[in-house]
Amino acid sequence: MVSLNRPPVNAVNQAMYAQIRDRMTRHSRTALHHAKESLNAIEFMDLKSGYEFEQRMTGRLVAQPDAREAVTALREHCPPVYRCDFAKPGADVGANQRAGNRLQAPG
């Protein structure tokens, strides 16, 4: 009997799931939370309502500190350092981390 909750485990599946896990976890948890919330909400909406909902969610997401961190990291050609989930609003943890990393002597 094949379980619907778990796919069969083999080397190919493990490698594929590891790739998916790595691609997902490099994004901020806030972005993943918003994406999951959007997908769950729009599943049964008509096209127009789903589009409008997605636009509202996008507006909420770009106002998050993690969105600013992602843009800043892209401009500085370095990996983003996302804040802890539910950290104090306005705390730019990523900029402090990047500045600290630049000031450290090479190892």
N, C-alpha and C positions, 0 to 999 in steps of 0.2 A: 504494500500500500504506500502511495506517495503522499507525503504531507503537503498540504496547501500552504502551510506557514513557513516551511523551510525547504529550499530546493535541495536536490541531492548534492552532497559534498564530494568534490573531486578537485584536482589541481587546477583545472581550467576555471571552474567556478570560483575557487578561492582567489585566484589571481584577478579575475574580473571584479569580484566584490572588493578586493583590496584597492584596485584602481578607482572604483566608484567612491569608496570610503575616503581615499586620499584626495580626490577631486572635490568632494563635498566639504571635508573638514578644513580645507585651506581657506574657506570663506568664513565670514563672521557668523557667529551664532545668531546674531540679530537678523542678518539677511536670511539665513536658513529658516528662522522662525517666521518671518514675514512671508517667505515663499510657501511654506507649508500651510500657513493660515489662508493665503490666497487660493492655493490649489483646492483646499478643502471647501472653501466658501463658494468658489465659482463652478464647482462640478455640475451642479444642476441648474445653473443660471442660463438665461438666454444670452446670445452673443453680445448684445448691447449692454445689458446689465453687468455681465462678466467683465467687459472691457472697461466700463466706468469704475467698477470695483478695483480692478487692477491698477488703474490710473491713480485712484486714491491711495492704494497701498504703496505705489511707487513714490508718491509725494511724501508719505510718512517715512519711507525708508531713506530717502535722500536727506532728510532732516536729521538723521541719526549720526552720532560722532563716528561710527564705523565707516559710514559712507565717505565722510571727509578724510578719514585715515586712508581709505583705499585710494582715493584720488591723489593724496599727498605722496603716498608710497609709490604710486605709478610715476609721478613727476620726478621723484628722487631716485628712481630706478633701484628700489630696495623692497624687500618683502614687507607687507603691512603687519603692524603689531596692533591687533584689535584689543579694545578695552575689555575688561571683564563684563559679563552680562550684568545688566542692572546696576552698573557703577553709577556714581553721581553724575547727573547730566552736566555737560559742559567740560568734563575732565578730559583733556587731550592726552591720554596716557601714551598713545602711539608716538606723538612728537617727543615726549620725554624719553621714551625708550630709544628712539632713533638718535636723539642727541647724545644720550649716554653711550650708545654703541659707537658713535663717531669719536667720542672723547677717550675711549679705552685704548690703551696701547696694544698694538698687535701682539698676539700671543706667543 
